[in-house]
């Protein structure tokens, strides 16, 4: 065993020695002991031997052990394996093709962001938050946004882990009622007791599978998103204007528009989002809270998971992962989820609709192809852009582009009646911001704003803010 220094018979390995009389090869016993909490129950060992696991080629076991250990490394940092998610996403973008952003490309992005800031100053009073710029590779976007993705998807990961454990527990309880094949377990063995041995393994398996799912979704998204916050969420922690030059070039390919114009147009859109998230402090937390509220109420179809577990070879990790992934994201929305989804759709629509209008105003006198670029963005969104794909893959949400057009119409109508200042004033507080019903009737919303003069609106906002301040002080 000199070639395998981490195996249990190595005196320097520090691992537990295999139990006497298990009948399993040391390589297999060491792997299973590590995954089940550091020791292997004799009943579980005999059950696995009866299933034929002792006949597996030790060389294959060594390879499998390395893969499993890499998969489960860091799995105890939450309901899903964030390290595995990040590594998987980086591997996805590497396979797609990724490279460090060169100096000239970074300078182009910085210049575009600077020009975008000047144009936005002309059409909105929302100030730039001491804007810095980043020209990121796809891998850098993965690293920079993964903390935000972790916050968003952890509630789903908890639900998935509970559902998988529950499905396995149900199966073992059924086996204990006489459904287990003769000779599968030692005489007198309690199937339910085996679950206690297997629970650490199940937790790590669930966290690993969800980490893979998150990594694949984020990696695929990194391959096409053109900027830091194109999905409409404040994913970039330092409120910087971020563009991905490789993806900007891919977006520009085939449009028949000069790359410089495309870069400037996308820089304006990104800089507008950054200003909005900075100047409207409630919108970012409301967006993230809506996602978490939806995800926290997610209902996993345990019957589908149990069916998947029964119809797949549980000794094949790849087959098990594929079967379960097909079942995890089929939620049946509860009333609370529907309410959260409505809020999320409304806030995302308001953000992107406002960005559409402000970008149009900032670019139409400067970029000859601004109209064509706006239409290209709308087509990209209508066919399922990055936001739709990200949410559908991670939390089972599919957003409706129709809401974005409604929101753009609302902001444009408000601007036409009250100017840019009146348009932006509607962001003053969530209680006076447009609602989902207002998106259905933009002109009605504008008329209601007309019926309240600016001084009355400002007074109402002041009263709301003073009330919140008093509440905060009382809490302290």
N, C-alpha and C positions, 0 to 999 in steps of 0.2 A: 504493500500500500504506500510505498515511498512516493509514488507519482501523484498521490492524492492527499496532500498534507492536512486537508480539512475534514477528513473522514474520522469517525469516532475512535478507530484503533490507534490513531496517532497520539502519542502521549502529550504532544505540544498543542494539540488542537483546542483544548479547553472545553470541548463539547462533552455531553453526557455519553457514557458508554451504553451500548445497546443492552437491553434486558436479556437475561439468560433464557434460552429456550424459545425465542420468538419464531425461529425458523426462517426469518427474512434475511436477505443479504444485507450486510452492514450499510451499503450505499443507500438502499431503499429505506432502512430503518432510520438512518441519520436524517434523511430528507423529511420523512414523515414526522419524526420527533420534533424537528425544528418548526414544522408548520402547525403542530398541535400543542405547542406550549412547552417544549423541552423534554417531554417524556412520552412514551407510547404505551397506551393501555394494552395489556396482553390480549384482552378480548378483541380489541380492534385489530391488533396484529394478526390474530388467528383468522378473523373474518377476511382480511385482505389476502392472506395466504390462500384461503379457500377459494378466493376469486381468481387465483392464478397470478397474483402480482409478483410472486417470488420467481416466476419464470422469465421475467423481463431481463433483457440483456443489460448487465451492469454498466457497459459503456454508454448505452442509451440513457440509463438512469443518471449517470454523471452529467450528460448534456442537459437532460431535463432539469436536474437539480440546479445547474447554473442559471438556466432560463427562469425557473420558478423563483429562485432567490433574488434575481435581478428584478423580476416582476413585483415581488412582495416587499422589496427593500423600501423602507420609509412608509409602509402602509399604515402605521399606527398614528399618523399625524392628523387624522380626521376620517370622515366617512368614505373618502376615496383617496387613492394614492396620487397625490399631487405631483410627486417627483416623476412617477411613471407617466402621468398625463403630459408633463412638460417634455420629457424625453421622447414620447411618442409623437407629439406635435412637431418637435424639431426633426425627428426622422422623416415625417411626412413631407415637410418643406424641403428637406435635403433631397429626398427622392424626386420631388418636383423640379428641383434645380434652384439653388440659392447661393448668393455670394455676398461678401462684404461690400457695402456701398462705397464706391470710390469717391475721392475728393471732389472732382467736378460735379458729380451728381448731387452730393451734399450741398455744394455751393448753389446749384440751381434751385434746390428746395428752399434754402435760406432766402435767396433773392425773391422767389415766388411768394413766400410767406410775408416778406417785407412789403411787397407791392400789394398783396391782398389786404394787409392791414390798412394801408392808405386808402384803398377803395372802400373798405368797410366803414372807415371813419366818416365818409360822405353820406352814408345811408342809415346809420344807426348810432345812437348815443351810447350803446353798450361798449364799454372800454375793453381794450386788450389787457389781459392780466399779466403784464410784464412778459410778453410772449417770448418763449424760446422755441426753437425749431429742431426737429430731428428728421434725418433721412434714414429710415430703418430698413434693414433687410427683413425678410419674412421671419427668420429665427429671432431677431430682436423684437419684432412685434409679438411673437409668442411669449417671450420672457417678460416684456413690458406689460402685457395685458393679463397674464395668467392669474395674478392676485385677484383681479376683479372677477374673472371667470370662476375662481374658487368660491368667492363669496356668493355668486349667483347660483351655482349648481349644487352646493353642499346640501340644501334641503332635499333635493331630488335624490342625491346619493344616499341619504339616510333612509328615505322611503324604499329605494331599491334594495338596500342591504337588508332591511327588515322583511321585505317581501320574499327575498330569496331564502333567508333563514326560516321564515314561516313555512314556505313551501317544503323545504327539506324536513322541517320538524313534523309537518303533517304526514309526509311519506314515511318517516320512521315510526310515527305513532300507528299508522295503518299496518306497517310490518309487524308491530308488536301485537296486533290483534289477530295474528295467524296468517297474514298474507305473505310472510317471508318464505322463500323456497327452502325446502328441507336441506339441512346441512350447511346453509349459508353462514350461520352464526354458531358459535359454540353453545352447547346445551346450557340452558339457564341464563344466557346472556340477555340483558335488557337493552333493546334498541334505543330507548329513550336516553339511557345512560351514555350510549355512544355519542349522542349529540353533544354532550358536554365536552367530550374530547375533540369533537370536530368543530365546535363553534369558533375557536380562534382561526382555524383554517377557512371556515365559511366567511368570516369577517374579512380576512385578507383577500380571499378570492373575489368577494363582492367589490371590495375597494379597488382591487386590481382591474377587474372587468370594467368598472365605471371609469377608472383612470384612463384605460385604453379608449373608451368611448369618447371621453372629453378630449383626450389628446388628438384623436382622429378628426373630431369635429373642428377643434381650434386650428389644427394644422391645415385642414382643407380650407378653412376660412382665411388663414394667413396667406394662402396661395392666390387669393383673388381680391381681398379688401385693399382699397387704394390708400386708406388713411387710418389714423389712429382710432377715430370714433365714427367711422362710416355706418356702423350698425345702429347708431343713434343713442348709445349709452356712454357714459363717462368712463371709458375703460383705461385711459391713460392717467396715471396718478399725478403727474406734475403739471397738468393743464398746458401741455405744449402742443404746437402745431406739428403733426406727424404725417409725413407722406412716405409711401413705399415706392421708390422709383421704378423698380422692376414691374410692379403691378400697374403703376400709372402708364408705363409704356405699353403693357399688354392691353389696357383699356383703350388707349389711343389707337392701337393697331386696327386698321380697317375703317376708322371713322372718317378719314379724309381730312382731318384737321391737324394743323401743326402741333407738334408735341409741346412746344412752349405754351400755346394757348390752353391745351388740355391741362397742363401742370398748373397754370395760373387759376383756371376755373376750379379745379379740385382744391387748390390751396385756399381759395376764397370760401368754399363750402366748409372746409375743415376749420379755418380760423373763425368762421361764424359760429360753429358749434362750440368751440372753445370759449368764445365770448359769452354765449348764452349760458353755458354751464357755470361760468364764473360769476356772471352778473345776476343770475336767477338761482340763488343757492338752494331753493327747495326742489327744483325740477330733477336734478340728478338723484338725490335720495328717494324721491317719489318713484322714479323709474325703477331703481334697484329694489325698493320695497315691494312694488307691484310684482316683479319677477319672483322675489322670495315668497310673497304671499301665495302666488299661484303654485309655485313648486312645493311649498310646505304642505299644501292640501292635496298634492297629487295622489291619485288612487291607482295603485298598481294592480293589474289583473292577475291575481295569484293563481287562478285556474289555468291561465295561459302559461305561466311559469312552470306550474306543476306538470302540465302536459309536455312542455319542452324538456323538463328533466327526465320524464319517463320515456321519451322517444329518441333520446340521443345517447351515444356511447359515453358514459361518464368518465371513462378512462382516457378519452381524447380531449385534452384541454381546449384545442382550437374549435372542435365541434361544439363543445359545451358553451364556449364563449359566443360563437356565432348564433346558436339556438337561443340563448338568453337575450342577446342584444336585439333580436327580432321581436322579443316580447316586452321589453322594458318600457318602451315609450308609447304606450297605447292608453293614455289616461282617459277616464270617464269624468269630465269636469263636474265638480260639485257647484252648488250656488255660490259659495265663497270664491271658488276658482273663476267662475264666470264673471263675478264682480271684479276680481283682480285683473282678469284678461281685458275687460272693458277699460279699466283704468290704464293698463299698459298700452293698449292700442291707441287710446286717446292721447296720452302723453307723448308717445313716440310720433304719432301723427302731427301733433302740435309742434314738436321739435323740428321734424323734417320739413313740415309745411312752411314754418317760419324760415328755415334755412333756404328753401327753394325761393321764397319771395325776396329775401334779403340778397341772396346771391344774384338773382336776376337784376335787381336794382343796382348792385355794385359792378356788374360786368357788362351790361348791355351797351354802355357808351364807350367801353374800352376794348372789348374782344369782339371782332367781327363775327365769330362763330359761336357766340354765347347762346343763341337760341338753339342751334343744333346740338350743342353740348348739354343743354338742359334737357332736350328731348332724349338724348342718349342715356342720361342718368335715369329718366323716367322709364324708359324701356328696360333698362337693367333691373330696376326695382320691380316692374310689373311681371317679369319672368322669374322672379324669385331671387332677389339679391342676397347679399351676405347676411342681413338681419334675419330674413325668413329662414334661411338654411341653418344659421346658428341656433336659433330658438327651437326649430323643429328637431334638430339633432340632440339638443341638450335637455330641454324641458318639455318637449312635445307641443310647443306653441307654433302656430302658423299665423303670421300677421297678414292683415288684409291691406294691400296697397291702396285700395279705394279710399281708406281713411286719410291717407296722405294728400290726395287730391282735394278732398273736402277741406282739410286744414289749410292748404295753400289758398283755396278760394276764400276762406274766412279771413286769413291775414291780409289778403289783397283787398277785400272789401273794407276791412277795418282801416287799412292804410288810406284807401281812397277817400274815406269820410273824415278821418281824424289825423292823417299824416303819419309819418314814421314814428313820431313821439307817442301818438295815441295808440298805434299798433303795438309798440313795445311796452306801453304802460299796462296792457292786459296781463303781462307776466308778473305784476306786482305782488300777487298773493294767490295761492292755490284756490282760495274761496271765491275769487273773482275771475279766475282764468276760464277760458272756454271749456265746456264739458262735451261729453259724447253727444248729448242732445243738440248742442250748439253746432256740432259738425254736420248734423243732419239739416240744420236750418241756419246757415251762416248769415243771411240777411236779417233774420229775426234777431240774432245776437247783436248785430250792428245797430238795429233799431232800439234794442234795450239799452245799449250803451248810449245811444243818442238821448234817450229819455232821462239819463243821469248826467248832469253836467260835470265837467272836470273837477270842480271844487268838491262836489258831493262825493265823487269817486275817491278823490284823494283823502277826504275825511273818513270815508269808510275804511280805506286801507290803513290809515293811521290808527283807527280804533282797533282794527284786527291786530295790528302789530303791537300796540300798547297792551292789549289783552294777553297776548302770548308772552310778552315780557313780564307782566305781573305774575302770570302762571309759573314762569320759570323761577322768578324770585321766591314765590311761595314754596315751590318745591325744594329750593335750596335751603 
